[in-house]
Structure formats: structure tokens, C-alpha cells
Amino acid sequence: KSYHYKLINTKSGNYHCRSLFNIMKIIFIITLLLFNIIFSQAQVTFNRFYNKIVDTTNDLIIEPDGYIIPMHTLYLNLSAKQVAITKLNLYGDTLWQKIYGNVTNDYFIDVTAIKTFDGNYAFGSYYSDKNTASYFSILKTDTIGDSIWFKKYAPDTNYFYDGQVVIQTSDSGYLIAGQKVDKAITDGNAYIMKLDKDGNYLWDQEYLA
């Protein structure tokens, strides 16, 4: 192998040849040790469980004074899922919770959350009812979780619509992305839907795999 070398003047006045490769190894080891020391000091601030019957969540909004968490709550004996919009403080204590959906009829999953440009919240999800229809859905609430509007979308009844993510666009409208599934063959493609700022349908687009 070929290495770079450096001459170092020792205290005795002689010269010592030291490999720069070895010096770099020492620097790397010291850096690694410092990295481990810094990150080993990280601590869990809180660890809480929020249970109704079976609750799950896959998103949150971080606020200066806490967190907004959308949970979907499964009622095992009724095969229904409601949405529980929950506000926590910085220590994980529940400040308020607002429940949406009919316990005997509605089914919400894959709930995603965003803070809207006007300071409120929007929650996109897959939604279905007992009529076996499924929709893209979006719920807009104010800052204390009260509903401003709720919309659901299924442009073609021959398809299931599985909304999985929502974003707000530069025109203050919304874009929902997910999957459009043919009921007859249960085969789906990527799908997006554009809404205006009030949740009104503008257009949709399907992308074949």
C-alpha cells in the first residue's frame, strides 16, 4: 500500500516519520467516541398510552405548546373506527379530544394531519361506511378541534378510494394522494385528487403502474 507520511520534530531534536493514515484513524476514533457520548445522553421526555379500546395513530402536528394527534379508534364488537383528534401538552397530558364518526357505521383509517395556512388543521384519510363504499375524505377543524367542514369523495362508484396522505397547495387548496382500486378485480393504481380551499373537488388523475 502507499500512504502519505509526515515528518514530526521530536523534543530530542530528531525527526520522526508518522503515517498520516494512522493519524486519520485516531481522529476518526475520537470523533466516533464523542458522537456516542453526545447521543447517549438523549432521554425520553415522556411515554404515554392513550387507549379507548384499540387506538392507533401514524401522524402528528408539533405545536409550540404541545402536539395534535389524530387517532383512529377501533371498536372490536362493532367493526367501526372513529377519528379522535387529540391535543397533548409538551408532557403528553391530554388537554382535549374531539371524536368524529358514527360508532356503528363509520370506518376511518390512515389518518394524516397538516396545519393549514390559516392556522387550523386538516386531516385526510380513507373512509368507508356500511354500504361498502369507500372514499377519499378530508376533515378541516379549527384550533380546538371543532369541525369547519368534512368532505368525502368517490367520483366513480365502481372503485374504492384509499386516501393516504394530504398536503396543502400554494393556492390554499388541497391535494390528496392514495390508491384507486377497481372493485371487480381488486387491482389499484396510484391516484391523486385536487380540491379547492373549501374542499370542493377540482380534478383527479390516475397513474397506471
Secondary structure, 3 states (H helix, E strand, C coil): CCCCEEEEECCCCCEEEEEHHHHHHHHHHHHHHHHHHHHCCCCCCCCCCCCCCEEECCCCEEECCEEEEEEEEEECCCCEEEEEEEEEECCCCEEEEEEECCCCCCEEEEEEEEECCCCCEEEEEEEECCCCCEEEEEEEECCCCCEEEEEEECCCCCEEEEEEEEEECCCCCEEEEEEEEECCCCEEEEEEEEECCCCCEEEEEEECC
